[in-house]
């Protein structure tokens, strides 16, 4: 996993490659109602035939993945607000 882009107070991008997949997470920070809004974008791109096949199976886990990411971001929000 590596940081591939960074703009102070605006955004950062993290990329990773594993098991024939390229993963990218983009975090965007914007002022909002006296605080900061975080927009998160996640993409997965299969790089191999096997990864393409598994990405179809991965659709079955889309709900669980979204739930886990939502929980992680909520916990991050709480930690950031506790330190503010």
C-alpha positions in Angstrom: 0.0 0.0 0.0 1.4 3.4 -0.9 0.3 7.0 -1.0 0.2 8.1 -4.6 -1.2 11.6 -4.3 -1.5 14.2 -1.6 -2.8 17.8 -1.5 -2.6 19.3 2.0 -6.0 19.9 3.5 -7.8 18.7 0.3 -7.2 15.1 -0.5 -4.9 12.0 -0.5 -4.9 8.8 -2.5 -3.7 5.4 -1.4 -3.1 2.6 -3.9 -2.5 -1.1 -3.4 -2.1 -4.3 -5.5 -2.9 -7.7 -4.2 -3.9 -11.1 -5.8 -4.2 -9.6 -9.3 -6.3 -6.6 -8.2 -5.5 -2.9 -8.1 -7.2 -1.1 -5.2 -7.5 2.7 -4.9 -8.9 4.8 -2.0 -9.4 8.5 -2.4 -10.1 10.7 0.6 -11.5 14.2 -0.1 -11.8 16.8 2.7 -14.1 19.8 2.3 -15.3 22.5 4.8 -18.9 21.9 5.8 -21.1 23.5 8.5 -18.1 24.6 10.7 -16.5 21.2 10.4 -15.0 19.0 7.7 -16.8 16.6 5.3 -15.0 13.5 4.2 -15.9 12.0 0.9 -14.4 8.5 0.2 -14.1 6.8 -3.1 -12.9 3.2 -3.4 -12.2 1.3 -6.7 -11.0 -2.2 -7.5 -9.7 -3.0 -10.9 -8.9 -6.6 -11.8 -5.5 -6.9 -13.5 -5.6 -10.7 -14.3 -8.1 -13.1 -15.7 -8.4 -14.9 -12.3 -9.0 -11.5 -10.6 -11.8 -10.8 -13.1 -13.5 -14.1 -12.3 -13.2 -13.4 -8.5 -14.5 -9.9 -8.9 -17.8 -11.4 -10.0 -17.9 -13.5 -6.9 -16.9 -10.4 -4.9 -20.2 -8.8 -5.8 -21.8 -11.2 -3.3 -19.8 -9.5 -0.5 -20.5 -5.9 -1.5 -23.0 -5.3 1.3 -20.7 -6.6 4.0 -17.8 -4.6 2.5 -19.8 -1.4 2.5 -20.9 -2.1 6.1 -17.3 -2.6 7.3 -16.1 0.6 5.6 -18.9 2.6 7.0 -18.1 1.3 10.5 -14.4 2.1 10.1 -15.1 5.6 8.9 -17.6 6.2 11.8 -14.9 5.1 14.3 -12.4 7.4 12.6 -14.9 10.3 12.8 -15.4 9.7 16.6 -11.6 9.6 17.2 -11.0 12.8 15.2 -13.8 14.6 17.0 -12.6 13.5 20.4 -9.2 15.1 19.7 -10.6 18.3 18.3 
